[in-house]
Structure formats: structure tokens, C-alpha cells
Amino acid sequence: MITKTDRRNRRKLKIRNRVVGTMERPRLSVYRTNQHIYAQLVDDSNSQTLMATSDVKLEKGTKSEKAKLVGESLAKLAQAKKITKVVFDRNGFKFHGRIKELAQGAKDGGLIF
């Protein structure tokens, strides 16, 4: 029997075969749990995480609002390191809901996909 996790992992592998981050254009990787959302910028050529953020310390707001704040804070951190262009890796999750809000927050913060 194929589970939801198996389907997500299959989508994830298809995406990761096409999406590669470099130092000039890192990969914005998103991970979502039932309670929290995490985002990080990854340089795949050096196998290095450049920066990461999550909503673990945020207290107020809905999960979608927190996701948008995470996107905006990651964009702010990226701007400090002079990173403006990224490649979006939704990590096998469907592009709606909190994933979409995080992407919109990152775009509003100044990142270009």
C-alpha cells in the first residue's frame, strides 16, 4: 500500500533531480510539520546550509501567518548576506496553504524565484 509519505517522497525526488542550489543562487528548502514550518537556504555545490529559520519561537497568529513571517525573516537574513535570487524547493509538499504563504512572504521580503 502506498502511503501519503511515499507519494511525497516520490514528488520530492523528482523535484530534487531538477533543483540545484549554488552559492550565487541557493536552494530555498521548506519543511512542514503539523505544528511548525522550517526554511533554509542551501548551497548544494559545497553541501552547506547558509541560513535557516523557523516558526518555533513565534507565539501569536495562525499557522499560515507564521509561515509568511518565516518567509519574510528568511528574506531579511538573505538580504543581509547580499543574496537576492534563490531556487524554490518545496520538498515534495504541494504548493498551497502554508508553503504558498512562505513563498509569498519570501517574495515580499525581496527574494526572486
Backbone as ProteinMPNN parsed JSONL, in Angstrom:
{"seq_chain_A": "MITKTDRRNRRKLKIRNRVVGTMERPRLSVYRTNQHIYAQLVDDSNSQTLMATSDVKLEKGTKSEKAKLVGESLAKLAQAKKITKVVFDRNGFKFHGRIKELAQGAKDGGLIF", "coords_chain_A": {"N_chain_A": [[0.836, -1.174, 0.0], [0.556, 2.209, -0.836], [1.524, 5.032, 0.887], [0.737, 8.386, 2.108], [3.139, 9.589, 2.751], [4.928, 8.163, 1.155], [4.108, 9.009, -1.376], [4.73, 11.743, -1.187], [7.507, 11.584, -0.887], [8.2, 10.55, -3.38], [7.46, 12.686, -5.062], [9.254, 14.528, -4.013], [11.799, 13.474, -4.753], [11.649, 13.741, -7.542], [11.571, 16.512, -7.781], [14.027, 17.248, -6.595], [15.852, 16.202, -8.394], [15.834, 18.059, -10.391], [16.232, 20.582, -9.225], [18.831, 22.534, -8.123], [20.995, 24.099, -5.879], [23.266, 26.851, -5.843], [26.15, 28.81, -4.856], [25.71, 31.417, -5.756], [23.018, 31.347, -6.341], [21.198, 30.069, -4.159], [19.411, 27.174, -2.857], [16.153, 27.345, -1.688], [14.898, 25.609, 0.739], [12.064, 24.017, 2.056], [10.426, 22.766, 4.905], [7.706, 21.135, 6.392], [5.74, 20.524, 9.24], [3.032, 19.192, 11.228], [2.724, 21.088, 13.21], [4.742, 23.088, 12.92], [6.814, 25.116, 10.689], [9.672, 25.11, 8.642], [12.483, 26.702, 7.139], [15.254, 26.941, 4.936], [18.309, 28.114, 3.455], [20.308, 26.633, 1.062], [23.485, 25.717, -0.125], [24.22, 23.665, -2.548], [26.461, 22.943, -4.028], [28.631, 23.16, -2.313], [27.679, 21.682, -0.255], [26.406, 22.905, 2.021], [24.617, 24.591, 4.564], [23.393, 27.772, 4.422], [21.777, 29.603, 5.834], [19.1, 29.469, 8.215], [15.692, 29.314, 9.351], [12.738, 29.285, 11.443], [9.35, 28.785, 12.667], [9.229, 28.221, 15.324], [9.725, 29.776, 17.613], [7.865, 31.76, 17.378], [4.863, 33.095, 18.645], [2.231, 34.176, 18.398], [-0.622, 34.207, 16.194], [-1.982, 32.572, 13.243], [-1.161, 29.394, 11.683], [-0.632, 29.822, 8.982], [-0.115, 32.565, 8.926], [2.203, 32.621, 10.465], [3.882, 31.172, 8.783], [4.184, 32.955, 6.664], [5.563, 34.999, 7.978], [7.927, 33.62, 8.551], [8.969, 33.297, 5.963], [9.407, 35.995, 5.314], [11.309, 36.701, 7.271], [13.421, 35.017, 6.58], [14.041, 36.069, 4.088], [14.949, 38.558, 4.881], [17.265, 37.869, 6.299], [18.717, 36.797, 4.177], [19.029, 39.05, 2.555], [20.794, 40.47, 4.129], [23.121, 39.042, 3.71], [23.526, 39.597, 1.119], [22.106, 38.102, -0.804], [19.895, 37.628, -3.366], [18.594, 36.15, -5.326], [17.019, 33.012, -5.526], [16.426, 29.433, -5.662], [13.449, 27.719, -5.535], [12.56, 25.093, -3.45], [10.13, 22.987, -2.782], [10.112, 20.656, -1.457], [8.631, 18.334, -1.937], [6.125, 18.844, -0.931], [2.786, 19.948, -1.582], [2.083, 22.911, -3.466], [0.46, 24.95, -1.882], [-1.508, 26.592, 0.644], [0.325, 26.698, 3.643], [2.895, 26.446, 2.526], [2.72, 27.967, 0.215], [2.191, 30.462, 1.38], [4.601, 30.916, 2.759], [6.354, 31.122, 0.583], [5.267, 33.408, -0.617], [5.752, 35.284, 1.396], [8.538, 35.304, 1.335], [8.964, 36.324, -1.222], [7.775, 38.839, -0.904], [9.581, 39.855, 0.884], [11.757, 40.341, -0.7], [13.157, 38.387, -2.113], [13.952, 36.707, -5.165], [12.49, 34.359, -7.218]], "CA_chain_A": [[0.0, 0.0, 0.0], [1.318, 3.441, -0.941], [1.04, 6.0, 1.862], [0.944, 9.794, 1.774], [4.578, 9.866, 2.859], [5.556, 7.606, -0.042], [3.798, 9.9, -2.504], [5.506, 12.965, -1.006], [8.912, 11.272, -1.166], [8.343, 10.416, -4.834], [7.48, 14.056, -5.588], [10.494, 15.152, -3.539], [12.909, 13.012, -5.588], [11.511, 14.352, -8.863], [11.948, 17.924, -7.667], [15.453, 17.367, -6.272], [16.635, 15.898, -9.586], [15.863, 19.242, -11.244], [16.556, 21.802, -8.495], [20.159, 22.514, -7.506], [21.386, 25.409, -5.406], [24.672, 27.227, -5.926], [26.462, 29.917, -3.959], [25.085, 32.621, -6.287], [21.563, 31.147, -6.319], [20.988, 28.919, -3.28], [18.116, 26.496, -2.849], [15.313, 27.624, -0.527], [14.259, 24.342, 1.076], [10.989, 24.195, 3.024], [9.93, 21.549, 5.544], [6.486, 21.446, 7.123], [5.149, 19.504, 10.1], [1.679, 19.59, 11.596], [2.77, 22.233, 14.11], [5.722, 24.12, 12.579], [7.361, 25.187, 9.341], [11.102, 25.417, 8.674], [13.021, 27.093, 5.836], [16.694, 27.157, 4.954], [18.993, 28.327, 2.18], [21.333, 25.601, 0.975], [24.423, 25.722, -1.244], [24.448, 22.246, -2.833], [27.791, 22.706, -4.582], [29.536, 22.986, -1.172], [26.94, 20.923, 0.761], [26.448, 23.778, 3.182], [23.447, 25.388, 4.868], [23.823, 29.15, 4.575], [20.991, 30.18, 6.928], [17.851, 28.75, 8.451], [14.752, 29.94, 10.275], [11.508, 28.522, 11.642], [8.329, 29.469, 13.441], [9.189, 27.598, 16.652], [9.707, 30.797, 18.662], [6.743, 32.674, 17.187], [3.786, 32.693, 19.536], [0.899, 34.641, 18.018], [-1.018, 34.095, 14.807], [-2.301, 31.254, 12.703], [-0.006, 28.73, 11.076], [-0.359, 30.485, 7.709], [0.523, 33.851, 9.219], [3.56, 32.319, 10.912], [4.649, 30.769, 7.603], [4.533, 34.173, 5.925], [6.61, 35.661, 8.763], [9.169, 32.862, 8.36], [9.47, 33.682, 4.643], [9.918, 37.371, 5.367], [12.537, 36.742, 8.074], [14.491, 34.398, 5.796], [14.424, 37.044, 3.063], [15.723, 39.598, 5.558], [18.595, 37.294, 6.554], [19.387, 36.665, 2.88], [19.409, 40.387, 2.122], [21.978, 40.849, 4.894], [24.264, 38.379, 3.086], [23.511, 40.01, -0.288], [21.517, 37.061, -1.642], [18.594, 38.096, -3.84], [17.969, 35.136, -6.172], [17.026, 31.659, -4.967], [15.653, 28.401, -6.341], [12.492, 27.262, -4.532], [12.408, 23.645, -3.304], [9.002, 22.777, -1.88], [10.43, 19.433, -0.703], [7.592, 17.329, -2.137], [4.83, 19.309, -0.45], [2.013, 20.637, -2.609], [2.244, 24.358, -3.382], [-0.719, 25.676, -1.434], [-1.535, 26.704, 2.094], [1.472, 27.286, 4.336], [4.046, 26.508, 1.618], [2.474, 29.121, -0.638], [2.341, 31.661, 2.208], [6.034, 31.112, 2.998], [6.921, 31.623, -0.669], [4.807, 34.787, -0.805], [6.488, 36.103, 2.36], [9.914, 35.455, 0.844], [8.906, 37.257, -2.36], [7.52, 40.17, -0.362], [10.799, 40.283, 1.55], [12.76, 40.762, -1.68], [13.804, 37.287, -2.83], [13.476, 36.468, -6.517], [12.498, 32.916, -7.54]], "C_chain_A": [[0.888, 1.246, 0.0], [0.698, 4.481, 0.006], [1.264, 7.424, 1.361], [2.422, 10.141, 1.786], [5.32, 9.341, 1.643], [5.317, 8.501, -1.256], [4.599, 11.196, -2.402], [6.968, 12.717, -1.324], [9.158, 11.102, -2.657], [8.37, 11.799, -5.487], [8.782, 14.746, -5.229], [11.677, 14.75, -4.422], [12.847, 13.619, -6.986], [11.958, 15.812, -8.839], [13.452, 18.062, -7.468], [16.347, 16.994, -7.447], [16.768, 17.115, -10.495], [16.404, 20.483, -10.543], [17.895, 21.646, -7.789], [20.516, 23.938, -7.104], [22.877, 25.634, -5.532], [24.923, 28.368, -4.944], [25.785, 31.202, -4.424], [23.561, 32.548, -6.198], [21.25, 29.91, -5.475], [19.56, 28.366, -3.368], [17.375, 26.834, -1.563], [14.496, 26.359, -0.253], [13.272, 24.558, 2.213], [10.614, 22.829, 3.589], [8.769, 21.928, 6.449], [6.098, 20.242, 7.982], [3.733, 19.958, 10.43], [1.682, 20.865, 12.434], [3.625, 23.384, 13.588], [6.098, 24.072, 11.11], [8.802, 25.695, 9.432], [11.538, 25.767, 7.257], [14.516, 27.322, 5.976], [17.194, 27.404, 3.548], [20.206, 27.418, 2.144], [22.161, 25.811, -0.28], [24.792, 24.271, -1.506], [25.838, 21.969, -3.378], [28.823, 22.498, -3.469], [28.913, 22.168, -0.056], [26.908, 21.679, 2.084], [25.124, 24.525, 3.327], [23.903, 26.807, 5.168], [23.089, 29.839, 5.724], [19.695, 29.404, 7.043], [16.996, 29.536, 9.43], [13.508, 29.063, 10.385], [10.52, 29.342, 12.458], [8.239, 28.938, 14.866], [9.06, 28.644, 17.752], [8.584, 31.818, 18.495], [5.55, 32.186, 17.998], [2.4, 33.04, 19.019], [0.651, 34.423, 16.536], [-1.349, 32.675, 14.402], [-1.051, 30.659, 12.067], [0.359, 29.372, 9.744], [0.321, 31.828, 7.915], [1.962, 33.646, 9.668], [4.44, 31.926, 9.734], [5.08, 31.982, 6.801], [5.635, 34.936, 6.656], [7.951, 34.947, 8.619], [9.792, 33.203, 7.01], [10.068, 35.073, 4.637], [11.216, 37.446, 6.166], [13.698, 36.09, 7.338], [14.966, 35.347, 4.703], [15.277, 38.148, 3.668], [17.148, 39.117, 5.853], [19.393, 37.179, 5.255], [19.846, 38.025, 2.359], [20.658, 40.862, 2.853], [23.244, 40.219, 4.318], [24.329, 38.628, 1.589], [23.082, 38.887, -1.233], [20.135, 37.541, -2.047], [17.866, 37.04, -4.664], [18.111, 33.769, -5.526], [16.249, 30.73, -5.897], [14.748, 27.79, -5.286], [12.357, 25.744, -4.585], [11.299, 23.399, -2.297], [9.081, 21.434, -1.172], [9.328, 18.383, -0.803], [6.228, 17.733, -1.636], [4.112, 20.037, -1.583], [2.077, 22.142, -2.374], [0.905, 25.023, -3.115], [-0.656, 25.759, 0.076], [-0.288, 27.359, 2.647], [2.702, 27.383, 3.447], [3.916, 27.733, 0.718], [2.65, 30.425, 0.134], [3.814, 31.952, 2.486], [6.695, 31.683, 1.748], [6.516, 33.077, -0.907], [5.528, 35.727, 0.152], [7.915, 36.335, 1.911], [9.96, 36.418, -0.341], [8.673, 38.675, -1.885], [8.75, 40.736, 0.327], [11.924, 40.656, 0.594], [13.479, 39.639, -2.395], [13.146, 37.081, -4.191], [13.608, 34.975, -6.793], [12.724, 32.741, -9.014]], "O_chain_A": [[1.858, 1.321, 0.753], [-0.497, 4.768, -0.068], [1.895, 7.64, 0.327], [2.901, 10.894, 0.938], [6.24, 9.992, 1.148], [6.22, 8.72, -2.063], [5.096, 11.698, -3.411], [7.609, 13.549, -1.966], [10.223, 11.474, -3.15], [9.199, 12.06, -6.358], [9.352, 15.469, -6.046], [12.478, 15.605, -4.801], [13.88, 13.974, -7.554], [12.632, 16.285, -9.754], [14.085, 18.904, -8.105], [17.498, 17.429, -7.497], [17.709, 17.198, -11.285], [16.98, 21.352, -11.196], [18.078, 20.749, -6.966], [20.359, 24.872, -7.891], [23.666, 24.707, -5.348], [23.998, 28.832, -4.278], [25.334, 31.996, -3.599], [22.895, 33.565, -6.002], [21.057, 28.823, -6.019], [18.648, 29.012, -3.882], [17.905, 26.635, -0.469], [13.516, 26.084, -0.946], [13.595, 25.2, 3.213], [10.498, 21.853, 2.848], [8.835, 22.915, 7.181], [6.121, 19.099, 7.524], [3.29, 21.003, 9.954], [0.731, 21.644, 12.369], [3.273, 24.546, 13.791], [5.759, 23.135, 10.387], [9.102, 26.602, 10.208], [11.029, 25.204, 6.288], [14.989, 27.828, 6.994], [16.588, 26.964, 2.571], [21.028, 27.419, 3.06], [21.623, 26.05, -1.361], [25.593, 23.697, -0.768], [26.349, 20.862, -3.21], [29.782, 21.747, -3.65], [29.538, 21.971, 0.986], [27.324, 21.166, 3.123], [24.574, 25.028, 2.348], [24.712, 27.021, 6.071], [23.7, 30.573, 6.501], [19.25, 28.763, 6.09], [17.504, 30.32, 10.232], [13.256, 28.211, 9.532], [10.822, 30.457, 12.885], [7.247, 29.192, 15.548], [8.351, 28.416, 18.732], [8.373, 32.653, 19.374], [5.265, 30.989, 18.029], [1.473, 32.249, 19.193], [1.576, 34.448, 15.725], [-1.046, 31.714, 15.108], [-0.025, 31.324, 11.931], [1.54, 29.458, 9.407], [1.228, 32.191, 7.167], [2.846, 34.416, 9.29], [5.612, 32.299, 9.684], [6.208, 32.039, 6.311], [6.546, 35.464, 6.018], [8.996, 35.595, 8.57], [11.007, 33.381, 6.916], [11.112, 35.307, 4.028], [12.131, 38.176, 5.784], [14.835, 36.547, 7.449], [16.162, 35.423, 4.423], [16.223, 38.622, 3.038], [18.112, 39.862, 5.68], [20.598, 37.432, 5.234], [20.93, 38.138, 1.787], [21.487, 41.569, 2.28], [24.325, 40.798, 4.426], [25.08, 37.968, 0.871], [23.63, 38.741, -2.326], [19.296, 37.827, -1.193], [16.635, 37.035, -4.698], [19.182, 33.408, -5.039], [15.522, 31.172, -6.787], [15.234, 27.379, -4.232], [12.073, 25.176, -5.64], [11.496, 23.58, -1.095], [8.207, 21.107, -0.369], [9.11, 17.623, 0.14], [5.252, 17.028, -1.892], [4.746, 20.661, -2.434], [2.122, 22.598, -1.232], [0.293, 25.592, -4.019], [0.149, 25.08, 0.713], [0.118, 28.429, 2.195], [3.487, 28.32, 3.598], [4.891, 28.449, 0.489], [3.199, 31.389, -0.399], [4.233, 33.11, 2.452], [7.498, 32.612, 1.833], [7.333, 33.884, -1.349], [5.88, 36.844, -0.227], [8.453, 37.429, 2.079], [10.878, 37.23, -0.454], [9.29, 39.614, -2.39], [8.948, 41.951, 0.355], [12.933, 41.221, 1.014], [14.348, 39.913, -3.224], [11.938, 37.258, -4.345], [14.68, 34.393, -6.629], [12.767, 31.612, -9.503]]}, "name": "protein", "num_of_chains": 1, "seq": "MITKTDRRNRRKLKIRNRVVGTMERPRLSVYRTNQHIYAQLVDDSNSQTLMATSDVKLEKGTKSEKAKLVGESLAKLAQAKKITKVVFDRNGFKFHGRIKELAQGAKDGGLIF"}
